[in-house]
């Protein structure tokens, strides 16, 4: 991820981010020097430096009040983590719960969005999870799957190749490249395609859909057992 874009995600403007990166790379600078190095106008540079100081990303030199110095990377990261934890804590306390109603069918689009949805399902699952997907996609979720095993959950993986995750039950199938199916706690399901930096899946907590997907998966598991493709743990 580009540095400027990454900093913008934490509340810095484009020019504040540019000034922080410039100061970090070149050391203490005057507004004129920073503007020249970054290739922006002096007025924009001075305004960005001033607001960067207010946000704690830079300080004014005690030896020369016209020079600005970026705070060390380690301090910036600590400040950002502290701010994020405070914001998340506030949201956890004050965000309203989603009202219960008829569970909709939702389309999750985009490679990272789809992976994040599956990762979140694995992190929030409480009892059992059934996973049917190509080994390439299993590898992308390995950390979250291993976490499920560590928490003592039942984990069943249907894939074309054994991922070698101790504690998970592996069953060999012919999962096509990119095809994904994940059922968590018999209460939510995601199914679709994730491959080559693209992704689009259907997600729902609709019990009718979950039931159909679960029955289809259990039938597939039974066929694999009959063929002797079950390896256990």
Backbone as CSV, one residue per row, in Angstrom:
resi,resn,N_x,N_y,N_z,CA_x,CA_y,CA_z,C_x,C_y,C_z
1,UNK,0.847,-1.197,0.000,0.000,0.000,0.000,0.884,1.248,0.000
2,UNK,0.555,2.208,-0.814,1.331,3.432,-0.899,1.297,4.171,0.440
3,UNK,2.451,4.723,0.830,2.578,5.386,2.128,1.542,6.488,2.328
4,UNK,1.389,7.336,1.332,0.468,8.467,1.473,-0.952,7.972,1.704
5,UNK,-1.373,6.983,0.917,-2.726,6.443,1.060,-2.909,5.774,2.411
6,UNK,-1.860,5.103,2.898,-1.944,4.436,4.202,-2.122,5.460,5.320
7,UNK,-1.373,6.551,5.273,-1.492,7.587,6.294,-2.859,8.270,6.245
8,UNK,-3.404,8.430,5.054,-4.725,9.062,4.917,-5.811,8.242,5.606
9,UNK,-5.610,6.930,5.678,-6.592,6.086,6.350,-6.656,6.378,7.847
10,UNK,-5.621,7.033,8.373,-5.589,7.346,9.801,-5.830,8.820,10.081
11,UNK,-6.462,9.517,9.126,-6.914,10.874,9.397,-6.016,11.989,8.909
12,UNK,-4.868,11.650,8.312,-4.012,12.690,7.756,-4.503,13.044,6.349
13,UNK,-4.383,14.328,6.005,-4.749,14.739,4.653,-3.629,14.338,3.692
14,UNK,-3.891,14.493,2.406,-2.894,14.183,1.384,-1.603,14.961,1.639
15,UNK,-1.732,16.263,1.891,-0.531,17.082,2.039,0.132,16.900,3.403
16,UNK,-0.644,16.638,4.439,-0.047,16.320,5.739,0.762,15.033,5.642
17,UNK,0.212,14.058,4.942,0.923,12.786,4.756,2.212,13.012,3.977
18,UNK,2.119,13.819,2.919,3.293,14.121,2.111,4.367,14.823,2.931
19,UNK,3.960,15.761,3.795,4.915,16.470,4.625,5.582,15.526,5.644
20,UNK,4.790,14.619,6.218,5.384,13.687,7.195,6.426,12.796,6.525
21,UNK,6.080,12.249,5.362,7.020,11.381,4.650,8.263,12.166,4.238
22,UNK,8.083,13.396,3.792,9.210,14.233,3.380,10.148,14.516,4.552
23,UNK,9.578,14.905,5.695,10.400,15.190,6.870,11.092,13.925,7.378
24,UNK,10.398,12.796,7.310,10.978,11.542,7.788,12.181,11.143,6.946
25,UNK,12.090,11.382,5.655,13.163,10.974,4.749,14.344,11.932,4.746
26,UNK,14.065,13.226,4.972,15.115,14.235,4.789,15.514,14.946,6.084
27,UNK,14.871,14.634,7.192,15.212,15.295,8.445,14.514,16.636,8.596
28,UNK,14.932,17.404,9.612,14.316,18.700,9.872,14.434,19.645,8.688
29,UNK,13.334,20.351,8.395,13.330,21.255,7.244,12.468,22.474,7.558
30,UNK,12.769,23.560,6.881,11.890,24.723,6.941,10.697,24.461,6.021
31,UNK,9.679,25.290,6.150,8.537,25.147,5.276,8.927,25.315,3.819
32,UNK,9.834,26.250,3.557,10.296,26.485,2.190,11.001,25.248,1.648
33,UNK,11.889,24.674,2.458,12.640,23.488,2.016,11.705,22.292,1.792
34,UNK,10.754,22.141,2.704,9.822,21.025,2.570,8.962,21.177,1.323
35,UNK,8.524,22.412,1.055,7.707,22.672,-0.131,8.493,22.368,-1.398
36,UNK,9.734,22.797,-1.443,10.577,22.590,-2.621,10.841,21.103,-2.840
37,UNK,11.148,20.397,-1.744,11.453,18.964,-1.853,10.229,18.167,-2.270
38,UNK,9.063,18.523,-1.717,7.838,17.779,-2.000,7.177,18.198,-3.307
39,UNK,7.576,19.374,-3.817,7.015,19.841,-5.079,5.622,20.422,-4.949
40,UNK,5.352,21.108,-3.804,4.055,21.765,-3.634,4.297,23.227,-3.282
41,UNK,3.250,24.031,-3.299,3.394,25.459,-3.015,3.764,25.678,-1.550
42,UNK,4.445,26.807,-1.289,4.849,27.114,0.093,3.636,27.294,1.000
43,UNK,2.584,27.927,0.473,1.402,28.148,1.310,0.778,26.815,1.724
44,UNK,0.704,25.865,0.789,0.162,24.546,1.120,1.073,23.796,2.078
45,UNK,2.383,23.942,1.874,3.338,23.259,2.745,3.248,23.793,4.167
46,UNK,3.216,25.120,4.332,3.137,25.705,5.674,1.830,25.321,6.367
47,UNK,0.730,25.325,5.619,-0.560,24.949,6.205,-0.554,23.489,6.634
48,UNK,0.018,22.617,5.790,0.075,21.191,6.115,0.988,20.932,7.304
49,UNK,2.117,21.641,7.359,3.047,21.464,8.475,2.425,21.924,9.787
50,UNK,1.708,23.020,9.725,1.052,23.533,10.925,0.023,22.546,11.459
51,UNK,-0.797,22.008,10.576,-1.819,21.054,11.019,-1.194,19.722,11.407
52,UNK,-0.070,19.358,10.780,0.639,18.127,11.140,1.171,18.224,12.568
53,UNK,1.646,19.406,12.947,2.097,19.635,14.321,0.927,19.492,15.290
54,UNK,-0.216,20.048,14.919,-1.405,19.962,15.778,-1.848,18.511,15.973
55,UNK,-1.663,17.678,14.952,-2.065,16.274,15.029,-0.992,15.387,15.647
56,UNK,0.133,15.982,16.022,1.176,15.215,16.691,2.104,14.470,15.769
57,UNK,2.055,14.756,14.473,2.926,14.061,13.530,4.289,14.721,13.365
58,UNK,4.410,15.955,13.843,5.677,16.681,13.738,5.782,17.665,14.894
59,UNK,7.008,18.127,15.121,7.250,19.137,16.163,8.116,20.241,15.575
60,UNK,8.086,21.395,16.232,8.924,22.519,15.813,10.254,22.420,16.545
61,UNK,11.348,22.600,15.841,12.673,22.500,16.439,12.854,23.554,17.530
62,UNK,13.400,23.137,18.664,13.654,24.084,19.763,14.817,25.012,19.451
63,UNK,15.669,24.593,18.527,16.831,25.409,18.174,16.511,26.424,17.087
64,UNK,15.552,26.072,16.229,15.187,26.963,15.132,13.683,26.814,14.907
65,UNK,12.927,27.813,15.334,11.460,27.733,15.287,10.912,27.639,13.877
66,UNK,11.759,27.856,12.865,11.284,27.786,11.487,11.433,26.381,10.899
67,UNK,12.036,25.475,11.693,12.277,24.122,11.195,11.295,23.136,11.827
68,UNK,10.862,22.216,11.009,9.912,21.191,11.453,10.595,19.824,11.424
69,UNK,10.289,19.025,12.434,10.890,17.693,12.548,9.777,16.667,12.725
70,UNK,9.804,15.600,11.927,8.802,14.532,12.057,9.071,13.745,13.335
71,UNK,8.010,13.333,14.030,8.221,12.474,15.188,8.683,11.111,14.677
72,UNK,9.457,10.353,15.464,9.967,9.056,15.008,8.836,8.103,14.610
73,UNK,9.150,7.249,13.662,8.160,6.291,13.161,7.532,5.481,14.294
74,UNK,8.373,5.012,15.236,7.853,4.186,16.322,6.819,4.935,17.155
75,UNK,7.070,6.228,17.390,6.118,7.023,18.175,4.828,7.253,17.401
76,UNK,4.951,7.504,16.110,3.748,7.704,15.299,2.875,6.455,15.325
77,UNK,3.496,5.282,15.170,2.736,4.033,15.159,2.071,3.781,16.510
78,UNK,2.764,4.086,17.598,2.156,3.936,18.921,0.961,4.863,19.076
79,UNK,1.107,6.093,18.611,0.004,7.051,18.705,-1.197,6.602,17.874
80,UNK,-0.921,6.077,16.680,-2.004,5.629,15.815,-2.727,4.428,16.418
81,UNK,-1.957,3.495,16.975,-2.579,2.328,17.614,-3.445,2.755,18.793
82,UNK,-2.928,3.688,19.586,-3.673,4.173,20.755,-4.972,4.845,20.320
83,UNK,-4.873,5.647,19.270,-6.057,6.336,18.764,-7.072,5.342,18.200
84,UNK,-6.579,4.324,17.487,-7.478,3.316,16.910,-8.190,2.535,17.999
85,UNK,-7.455,2.141,19.028,-8.055,1.380,20.121,-9.125,2.197,20.832
86,UNK,-8.859,3.496,21.008,-9.836,4.372,21.645,-11.097,4.496,20.789
87,UNK,-10.897,4.645,19.473,-12.039,4.775,18.561,-12.846,3.484,18.514
88,UNK,-12.161,2.352,18.429,-12.850,1.060,18.384,-13.620,0.819,19.678
89,UNK,-13.008,1.191,20.808,-13.688,1.051,22.085,-14.970,1.871,22.139
90,UNK,-14.911,3.081,21.612,-16.099,3.945,21.571,-17.182,3.324,20.695
91,UNK,-16.774,2.818,19.522,-17.742,2.219,18.608,-18.370,0.965,19.203
92,UNK,-17.566,0.148,19.871,-18.100,-1.058,20.503,-19.170,-0.715,21.534
93,UNK,-18.976,0.384,22.217,-19.900,0.776,23.273,-21.156,1.457,22.738
94,UNK,-21.029,2.199,21.647,-22.130,3.055,21.237,-22.816,2.672,19.923
95,UNK,-22.192,1.862,19.089,-22.868,1.496,17.836,-24.124,0.687,18.134
96,UNK,-25.231,0.986,17.462,-26.474,0.234,17.709,-26.376,-1.167,17.130
97,UNK,-27.050,-2.109,17.781,-27.121,-3.469,17.274,-28.053,-3.497,16.070
98,UNK,-27.749,-4.367,15.125,-28.609,-4.493,13.943,-29.915,-5.164,14.346
99,UNK,-31.002,-4.579,13.910,-32.296,-5.140,14.238,-32.498,-6.476,13.535
100,UNK,-33.065,-7.421,14.284,-33.349,-8.729,13.707,-34.533,-8.621,12.750
101,UNK,-34.437,-9.318,11.671,-35.514,-9.340,10.695,-35.267,-10.459,9.715
102,UNK,-35.976,-10.456,8.632,-35.741,-11.467,7.610,-34.323,-11.324,7.083
103,UNK,-33.545,-12.416,7.192,-32.140,-12.368,6.784,-32.048,-12.184,5.277
104,UNK,-31.396,-11.124,4.815,-31.317,-10.877,3.380,-30.200,-11.697,2.722
105,UNK,-30.214,-11.699,1.406,-29.124,-12.263,0.626,-28.244,-11.083,0.204
106,UNK,-26.977,-11.134,0.576,-26.086,-10.009,0.323,-24.971,-10.422,-0.632
107,UNK,-24.632,-9.520,-1.539,-23.520,-9.759,-2.455,-22.276,-9.053,-1.918
108,UNK,-21.226,-9.821,-1.708,-19.945,-9.264,-1.261,-19.022,-9.249,-2.473
109,UNK,-18.595,-8.057,-2.883,-17.780,-7.922,-4.090,-16.383,-7.418,-3.763
110,UNK,-15.420,-7.830,-4.577,-14.044,-7.395,-4.404,-13.220,-8.456,-3.702
111,UNK,-11.991,-8.607,-4.137,-11.094,-9.648,-3.624,-10.874,-9.517,-2.119
112,UNK,-10.386,-8.362,-1.669,-10.093,-8.179,-0.247,-11.370,-8.178,0.591
113,UNK,-12.443,-7.577,0.078,-13.706,-7.553,0.816,-14.224,-8.959,1.065
114,UNK,-14.115,-9.813,0.047,-14.599,-11.182,0.179,-13.739,-11.971,1.153
115,UNK,-12.417,-11.820,1.046,-11.529,-12.500,1.985,-11.769,-12.014,3.410
116,UNK,-11.945,-10.709,3.575,-12.195,-10.158,4.910,-13.485,-10.717,5.502
117,UNK,-14.517,-10.868,4.666,-15.782,-11.422,5.166,-15.590,-12.838,5.665
118,UNK,-14.861,-13.655,4.912,-14.611,-15.024,5.343,-13.734,-15.067,6.593
119,UNK,-12.735,-14.192,6.647,-11.882,-14.133,7.845,-12.701,-13.754,9.070
120,UNK,-13.595,-12.785,8.912,-14.428,-12.362,10.038,-15.359,-13.481,10.494
121,UNK,-15.915,-14.226,9.540,-16.771,-15.355,9.897,-15.990,-16.373,10.723
122,UNK,-14.757,-16.633,10.327,-13.928,-17.598,11.047,-13.534,-17.083,12.435
123,UNK,-13.313,-15.793,12.546,-12.930,-15.220,13.838,-14.104,-15.187,14.812
124,UNK,-15.341,-15.099,14.278,-16.520,-14.962,15.122,-17.269,-16.276,15.352
125,UNK,-16.930,-17.327,14.583,-17.618,-18.602,14.730,-17.370,-19.165,16.139
126,UNK,-18.375,-19.848,16.694,-18.284,-20.293,18.091,-18.246,-21.806,18.257
127,UNK,-18.775,-22.573,17.299,-18.897,-24.012,17.515,-18.267,-24.858,16.405
128,UNK,-18.641,-24.592,15.160,-18.173,-25.459,14.080,-18.120,-24.685,12.765
129,UNK,-17.250,-25.156,11.889,-17.131,-24.510,10.586,-16.829,-25.568,9.530
130,UNK,-17.542,-25.471,8.411,-17.321,-26.339,7.261,-16.790,-25.474,6.123
131,UNK,-15.688,-25.916,5.547,-15.019,-25.146,4.506,-14.830,-26.024,3.285
132,UNK,-15.290,-25.559,2.132,-15.069,-26.263,0.878,-14.505,-25.270,-0.123
133,UNK,-13.233,-25.433,-0.456,-12.594,-24.511,-1.394,-11.257,-25.059,-1.845
134,UNK,-10.729,-24.498,-2.907,-9.431,-24.886,-3.445,-8.337,-24.583,-2.422
135,UNK,-7.290,-25.388,-2.443,-6.199,-25.249,-1.464,-5.557,-23.863,-1.501
136,UNK,-5.572,-23.212,-2.659,-4.987,-21.864,-2.751,-5.740,-20.884,-1.872
137,UNK,-7.062,-21.029,-1.794,-7.851,-20.148,-0.940,-7.789,-20.571,0.525
138,UNK,-7.671,-21.872,0.769,-7.478,-22.333,2.150,-6.218,-21.697,2.728
139,UNK,-5.171,-21.623,1.913,-3.914,-21.036,2.370,-4.077,-19.576,2.781
140,UNK,-4.960,-18.838,2.080,-5.184,-17.433,2.409,-5.882,-17.265,3.760
141,UNK,-6.598,-18.304,4.199,-7.343,-18.249,5.458,-6.690,-19.090,6.548
142,UNK,-5.491,-19.534,6.320,-4.831,-20.493,7.213,-4.763,-19.997,8.656
143,UNK,-4.354,-18.753,8.868,-4.217,-18.235,10.239,-5.544,-18.282,10.988
144,UNK,-6.621,-17.884,10.307,-7.934,-17.872,10.953,-8.441,-19.297,11.201
145,UNK,-8.153,-20.216,10.275,-8.563,-21.614,10.456,-7.812,-22.232,11.637
146,UNK,-6.522,-21.969,11.713,-5.732,-22.489,12.832,-6.218,-21.922,14.161
147,UNK,-6.679,-20.673,14.144,-7.239,-20.072,15.355,-8.508,-20.812,15.783
148,UNK,-9.333,-21.200,14.813,-10.545,-21.973,15.132,-10.174,-23.280,15.821
149,UNK,-9.148,-23.951,15.314,-8.695,-25.216,15.907,-8.198,-24.988,17.325
150,UNK,-7.421,-23.919,17.509,-6.890,-23.621,18.849,-8.011,-23.362,19.851
151,UNK,-9.129,-22.815,19.370,-10.266,-22.530,20.252,-11.138,-23.757,20.502
152,UNK,-10.730,-24.889,19.928,-11.451,-26.129,20.173,-12.677,-26.318,19.315
153,UNK,-12.814,-25.593,18.235,-13.978,-25.704,17.361,-13.833,-26.901,16.428
154,UNK,-14.947,-27.408,15.970,-14.948,-28.454,14.950,-14.676,-27.797,13.603
155,UNK,-13.637,-28.257,12.927,-13.258,-27.681,11.640,-13.159,-28.801,10.615
156,UNK,-13.957,-28.712,9.571,-13.932,-29.692,8.491,-13.566,-28.968,7.205
157,UNK,-12.522,-29.459,6.522,-12.037,-28.823,5.301,-12.155,-29.797,4.136
158,UNK,-12.881,-29.406,3.112,-12.967,-30.156,1.864,-12.167,-29.396,0.829
159,UNK,-11.135,-30.043,0.299,-10.264,-29.353,-0.642,-9.554,-30.363,-1.529
160,UNK,-8.917,-29.852,-2.566,-8.193,-30.723,-3.487,-6.863,-31.196,-2.924
161,UNK,-6.384,-30.535,-1.865,-5.082,-30.895,-1.294,-5.113,-30.673,0.212
162,UNK,-4.489,-31.572,0.960,-4.470,-31.481,2.419,-3.651,-30.272,2.862
163,UNK,-4.265,-29.307,3.579,-3.516,-28.130,4.022,-2.588,-28.423,5.194
164,UNK,-2.737,-29.611,5.799,-1.856,-29.978,6.905,-2.086,-29.160,8.148
165,UNK,-3.343,-28.860,8.446,-3.681,-28.104,9.648,-4.072,-29.096,10.739
166,UNK,-3.186,-29.277,11.711,-3.413,-30.242,12.778,-4.674,-29.892,13.554
167,UNK,-5.523,-30.912,13.759,-6.756,-30.690,14.492,-7.961,-30.464,13.612
168,UNK,-7.725,-30.162,12.339,-8.820,-30.000,11.385,-9.032,-31.317,10.645
169,UNK,-10.276,-31.627,10.329,-10.592,-32.834,9.573,-10.555,-32.502,8.088
170,UNK,-9.740,-33.251,7.355,-9.584,-33.005,5.923,-10.266,-34.100,5.126
171,UNK,-10.986,-33.667,4.082,-11.606,-34.593,3.148,-11.278,-34.120,1.739
172,UNK,-10.784,-35.048,0.934,-10.337,-34.674,-0.410,-11.509,-34.610,-1.378
173,UNK,-11.629,-33.465,-2.052,-12.622,-33.334,-3.106,-11.967,-32.669,-4.317
174,UNK,-12.757,-32.315,-5.286,-12.209,-31.709,-6.501,-12.631,-30.254,-6.597
175,UNK,-12.459,-29.525,-5.504,-12.854,-28.110,-5.472,-12.173,-27.339,-6.598
176,UNK,-12.972,-26.690,-7.415,-12.424,-25.937,-8.529,-11.681,-24.699,-8.061
177,UNK,-10.718,-24.273,-8.857,-9.946,-23.088,-8.511,-10.873,-21.884,-8.328
178,UNK,-10.789,-21.254,-7.173,-11.571,-20.050,-6.927,-12.906,-20.273,-6.269
179,UNK,-13.504,-21.462,-6.419,-14.806,-21.714,-5.811,-14.678,-21.813,-4.296
180,UNK,-15.532,-21.079,-3.578,-15.467,-21.091,-2.114,-16.860,-21.320,-1.533
181,UNK,-16.873,-22.058,-0.422,-18.101,-22.276,0.326,-17.700,-22.407,1.793
182,UNK,-18.337,-21.628,2.647,-18.011,-21.648,4.073,-19.307,-21.541,4.865
183,UNK,-19.515,-22.490,5.772,-20.697,-22.474,6.634,-20.230,-22.390,8.074
184,UNK,-20.703,-21.387,8.798,-20.279,-21.160,10.182,-21.448,-21.352,11.134
185,UNK,-21.279,-22.263,12.106,-22.269,-22.478,13.168,-23.668,-22.814,12.650
186,UNK,-23.756,-23.339,11.433,-25.051,-23.635,10.830,-25.988,-22.427,10.923
187,UNK,-25.399,-21.240,10.864,-26.207,-20.026,10.975,-25.908,-19.006,9.891
188,UNK,-24.773,-19.143,9.211,-24.453,-18.216,8.137,-23.601,-18.926,7.092
189,UNK,-23.712,-18.466,5.876,-23.011,-19.112,4.775,-22.505,-18.064,3.794
190,UNK,-21.367,-18.381,3.174,-20.870,-17.558,2.075,-20.428,-18.504,0.978
191,UNK,-20.809,-18.189,-0.254,-20.493,-19.062,-1.383,-20.269,-18.203,-2.618
192,UNK,-19.254,-18.563,-3.412,-18.988,-17.786,-4.612,-17.632,-18.084,-5.191
193,UNK,-16.994,-17.047,-5.717,-15.743,-17.201,-6.440,-14.721,-16.178,-5.933
194,UNK,-13.518,-16.673,-5.616,-12.413,-15.797,-5.211,-11.153,-16.300,-5.902
195,UNK,-10.658,-15.528,-6.853,-9.432,-15.928,-7.553,-8.861,-14.746,-8.317
196,UNK,-7.541,-14.799,-8.513,-6.834,-13.824,-9.356,-7.226,-12.383,-9.048
197,UNK,-7.212,-12.037,-7.756,-7.495,-10.672,-7.311,-8.927,-10.230,-7.600
198,UNK,-9.820,-11.164,-7.836,-11.228,-10.839,-8.008,-12.046,-11.685,-7.038
199,UNK,-13.199,-11.181,-6.677,-14.044,-11.950,-5.777,-15.477,-11.456,-5.808
200,UNK,-16.404,-12.391,-5.776,-17.812,-12.045,-5.654,-18.533,-13.244,-5.049
201,UNK,-19.160,-13.021,-3.915,-19.813,-14.108,-3.194,-21.194,-13.686,-2.710
202,UNK,-22.019,-14.691,-2.493,-23.325,-14.493,-1.873,-23.188,-14.853,-0.402
203,UNK,-23.628,-13.943,0.464,-23.566,-14.175,1.906,-24.967,-14.022,2.492
204,UNK,-25.294,-14.907,3.443,-26.602,-14.773,4.077,-26.660,-15.561,5.379
205,UNK,-27.585,-15.104,6.243,-27.952,-15.848,7.441,-29.350,-16.453,7.284
206,UNK,-29.861,-16.382,6.065,-31.178,-16.952,5.788,-31.135,-18.449,6.072
207,UNK,-31.970,-18.900,7.001,-31.896,-20.282,7.446,-32.238,-21.282,6.349
208,UNK,-33.096,-20.892,5.427,-33.425,-21.797,4.324,-32.192,-22.041,3.459
209,UNK,-31.476,-20.958,3.106,-30.271,-21.091,2.303,-29.198,-21.867,3.064
210,UNK,-29.015,-21.527,4.342,-28.003,-22.219,5.153,-28.307,-23.716,5.200
211,UNK,-29.578,-24.053,5.374,-29.978,-25.461,5.436,-29.659,-26.175,4.117
212,UNK,-29.996,-25.542,3.002,-29.735,-26.160,1.708,-28.244,-26.366,1.480
213,UNK,-27.443,-25.355,1.816,-25.998,-25.458,1.643,-25.416,-26.535,2.564
214,UNK,-25.924,-26.591,3.784,-25.439,-27.581,4.745,-25.765,-28.992,4.268
215,UNK,-26.992,-29.202,3.795,-27.376,-30.532,3.323,-26.545,-30.947,2.111
216,UNK,-26.299,-29.990,1.200,-25.479,-30.291,0.028,-24.065,-30.681,0.441
217,UNK,-23.528,-29.963,1.434,-22.175,-30.247,1.900,-22.114,-31.584,2.631
218,UNK,-23.129,-31.881,3.447,-23.156,-33.163,4.154,-23.280,-34.324,3.172
219,UNK,-24.048,-34.146,2.109,-24.149,-35.181,1.085,-22.800,-35.405,0.404
220,UNK,-22.099,-34.301,0.137,-20.775,-34.411,-0.475,-19.821,-35.135,0.471
221,UNK,-19.898,-34.812,1.765,-19.044,-35.462,2.747,-19.318,-36.967,2.796
222,UNK,-20.586,-37.339,2.739,-20.940,-38.760,2.777,-20.397,-39.495,1.560
223,UNK,-20.471,-38.862,0.402,-19.920,-39.471,-0.808,-18.408,-39.635,-0.697
224,UNK,-17.753,-38.652,-0.116,-16.304,-38.740,0.059,-15.960,-39.878,1.013
225,UNK,-16.757,-40.028,2.083,-16.533,-41.132,3.026,-16.658,-42.487,2.320
226,UNK,-17.674,-42.604,1.478,-17.890,-43.867,0.758,-16.753,-44.177,-0.188
227,UNK,-16.136,-43.116,-0.718,-15.008,-43.316,-1.637,-13.687,-43.461,-0.892
228,UNK,-13.746,-43.291,0.423,-12.516,-43.425,1.211,-11.627,-42.213,1.170
229,UNK,-12.234,-41.033,0.968,-11.407,-39.819,0.885,-11.330,-39.038,2.157
230,UNK,-11.670,-39.679,3.292,-11.649,-38.984,4.587,-10.360,-39.328,5.313
231,UNK,-9.606,-38.323,5.702,-8.322,-38.567,6.362,-8.372,-38.349,7.853
232,UNK,-9.499,-37.870,8.397,-9.574,-37.607,9.843,-8.784,-36.398,10.217
233,UNK,-8.206,-36.429,11.403,-7.466,-35.276,11.882,-6.003,-35.421,11.523
